């Protein structure tokens, strides 16, 4: 009986791992949410924050990574590279977001573990914010019915009012994101991420060089995807490059508003 229980436990554990790794399969365009890449002054301090929030720390090549359902958070600052020039606020990506089953219970645990938590807006109890020492702003929202204790939820862009329909259409055309609404805001959905678009009267700068240096999407058949991008007039900031030893491939682009975007093909998910 004990052996049977052990076998059943192992099967259930493997099943959970499979769900964790494959919970957000790519859309019809072959795209799914991939990662945030942070210019991190103190890797260990930031890793402690993300692990306390429910992520799983792993090593991927030279990178320290914390994984969540829907996103991998890369913690990295090249040796000798300058520190980030600022936080997310003031860039085209104002903040990013997670969703949890219960905001008050989650944030109480996080505070006890030293996570810097700020209250929600206007006294909301189903919302909170985490602002890291590097000034990465993370919104925390609530969905009591989701299957994971915490998962990736959104990337929130700030652009001029006149550009909202344009940015929504761009992400829909380029990445196959499904246009819609999130609350009062125009949005577009990708597997693992809602892309939310708000208006701002303030000037914004590129993400590159800030704490959230770039966002990443995982793409099937990246070489063909890059050819399609170039045919549509989108310039590759870094050309398609494949690692013959691992089979992984990458490329970089900017969106028209300054968001730096990495495109990855991963034969083996993180």
N, C-alpha and C positions, 0 to 999 in steps of 0.2 A: 504493500500500500504506500509506504514512504517513497519507494522508487517511482511509483506511478505519479504521486503528487509532485515529485521533483521534475519528472518529465513534462507533466502538464504545465508546471511553473515555467520551465525553460521555453516551451512552445509559446506560452502567453507572452513571455518577455520578448522573444524574437518577433512576435506579431506586433507588439507595441513599437519595437524598433523600426519595423518595416513601415508602419503607419507614420511614425515620426519622420522618417526619411522621405516618404513618398506622398505626404499629405497634400501637396500642392503640385500636381502634374502640370506640364506646360499647356498653354492654350493652343488654339488652332494655328497661330503664327509660330508656335514652337518656343514661346517665351514664358518664363516664370520668375518670380522674385528670387534674387540671389543673395546680395549682401550689402552691408554698409561698410565702408572703409574709413576708419577713423585715424586722423593724425593724433596720436596719443602721447602726451608728455610722460605719463607714468602708467606703463602697461599693467603692472601688478595691481595698482590701486583701482584702475578702471575694470580690470578683469574681476576683481572682488565684488564690485558693484553689480556687474551683469550676472555673475554667478549667484549672488544673493537674490537677484530678481527672478531666478529660475532657469538661467541658461546653463549649458554644459560646456565646460572649457575643453578645447582640444588643441592639438598642434597640427598645422597644415603647412608643410615645408618650413620656411623660416618665420611663419606668421603664428602669433597667438590669436586664437579665434574662440568666440563664445557663440554656441549655436542655440537658436530658438526655433520652434516650428515656424517656417516661413522665411527665416532670415538667418544669415551668419554674420556676426559682428567681428570684423577684422580690427585688431588693435596693433597699430604699427606706426613707427616713425623711423625713417631711415637714419642710420648712424651718420651724425654730422649734419642732418637736415635741419632747417629752421623749425622752431615750434610753430604750431598753427597760428595764423594771423587773427583768429577770432572764432567765436562760436557760430552756431547755426543762424541765430537771429541776425538779420541783415543780409543774408544770402537768399538766393532764389528758393532754397529749401529751408523754410523757417523752422520746421521741426519734423520729427518722425514719431511714430506711435506704436504702442503695444496695446493689446486688449487682454483683460484678465476676467476670471469668473466673479471676483468680488474685490472691488477697489479698496474698501476699508480694511478688509482682512489682509489683503496682499501688502498694502502700504504699511500696516502696523508691523508686519514681519520684517519688511525691508528697513524701516526706521530702526528697529532693534538691531539690525545687522550693519547699521551705519550708512545706509543708502540715503542720499540727500533728496528728500521728498518735499514737494510744495503742494498746498491744497489746490482743489479745483477752482474754476472761475465762479464768482457769484454764489459761493457757498455750496456748489454742487458736490454731492457725496459719491457720485458715480464717475468722477473725473479726478485726476491728480496729475502732477507733473514731476518728473525727475530731471534735474539739471546737474550734469556731471561737472567735476572740477575744470574740465576743458570747455565747458559751456555748450555741450550737446544738449539740446532741449528735447525731451521725450514726453509726449502726452500719453497718459494711461486712461483707458476707457474700460467699460464693463459690459460683459455679455455673460449672464449667468448660465446660459445653455451651451456654451462652446465646450468642446471636448478636451482642450488642453488648459492647464492652469494659467498659462501665458502664451501668447503667440503674436507674431508680427501683425500689425493692422494697417498702418498708412504712412505715406510720405506726403507732407503738406507743403505745397508750393505757394509762394507769394509772387504775383505778377500784377502789372497794371490792369485795371478793369477792362480796358479795351482788348487785352490779350487773352482773357480767360477762355473764350470759345476757341481761339487759335491753339492754345496749349493743349486743351482737351482733345481737339481734333488731331494734333500732331502725335500725341501718345497713342491715340486710337489707330491712326494710320501706320505708324512705324512699328509698334509693338503689339498691335491687335488688342489693346485694352478696350473694354466695353464701356462706352460712355453712359453716364447716369448722374445721379445726385447723391451727395452725402449730407444729410441735413439741408442747410440752405446753400450749400456749395456745389458747384459743378465738380464732377469727379469722373474717374475712369478706373475700372477694375482689371487687375491682372491676378493670376493665381498667386496667393500669398500676400497681396498688397492692394490697398485702395490708394489711388493717386488723387489727392484732393487739391483743388485750385481755388485760392482766395485772392481778392483784390487788395492792393496796397498802393498808397500814394507816395511811399518812401522809395528811394532808389535802392536796388539790390545789386549784389555782386555775385560773381561765380562762386561755386562751392569749392573749387580747386584751391588748395592751400589753407582752407579753414579746417575746423575740427572734423566735420563730415566732408572729407575731400571728394569722395564720389560715392554714388550708389551703383549697384551692380545687378544686372539681369543675367540669368542663365538661359542660353539659347541652344536649341537643337540645330545641327548642321550650320554652324556659325559661318563657315566660309561662304556658303550660298547666301546666307543672310547679309553678310557684308557686301557681297556683289550687288544685292538688291538695294542696299542703302546707297551705295555709290551711284547706281543707275538712277536713283531718285534725286540725286544732287546733294546727298549728305556726305560731308567730308569725314574720313577717318582720321582722328587726331593721332592714333597709333594704329598702324595697319594690322590686318589679320596675321597672327603669329601662332604657330602650332609647335608644341613641344613633342618631338617624335618619341621620346622615351615614355612619357606619361599619356600621350594622346590628348592632353588638354590644349585648349586654344583660347586666345583672347584678342580683343580689340578695344579701342576707346573712341568715343565720340562726345561731343557737346550737344545738348539740346539748344535751340535758338535763344534761350533765356539764360544760359550759363551753367546749367547743371552738368557736371562732369559725370559720364556714365561709362562703366566698364561692362563689356559683353564677354561672357565666359561660356565655353563648352566644356563640360565635365563628363567624361565617360563613366567615372565613378563618383557619385555624390559624396559630399563631405560627410 
